[in-house]
Amino acid sequence: MRAEARELVRVPGMVVFVALLALEAVVLWLVAGWLVIELLTQRPASLGGGLAILALAVIAAVWVSAITIGAVRRRPWIRGGAVTWQLVQIMVAVGCFQGLYARPDVGWALLLPSLVVIVLAFTPKIVAATSHPTE
């Protein structure tokens, strides 16, 4: 694992790329935990709906965690997965800026890191670093 960490530092932007993905994964796991606590302590309007949202949060957390681990290992498939997740986050961020219960603070917290990850995913150094398996 130490060799992988040294390799990350050699690629400009790769540390920020991986750190933002890791932060997103941690936040998703925290959201999933919060949803479990809510299901156990509150009476949901729809138990099936609550379980479905929890399942989606866990699937997203697993997905982003796998992308983060793949980024550390410099796997070629991670750029597509990372960009896809960032686009999902951007759509949620857009929703946070509008409506009766708008939360612009949450919108900005989702939008800014997503834009940074998308830009970094297409920088030549990161594309080159993740184009071929390092094994």
Buried (B, 14 or more C-beta within 10 A) or exposed (E): EEEEEEBBEEBBBBEBBBBBBBEBBBBBBEBBBEBBEEBEEEEEEEEEEBEEBBEEBBEBBBBBBBBBBBBBBBBEEBBEBBBEBBEBBBEBBEBBBEEEEEBEEBBEBBBEBBBBBBEBBEBEBBEEBBEEEEE
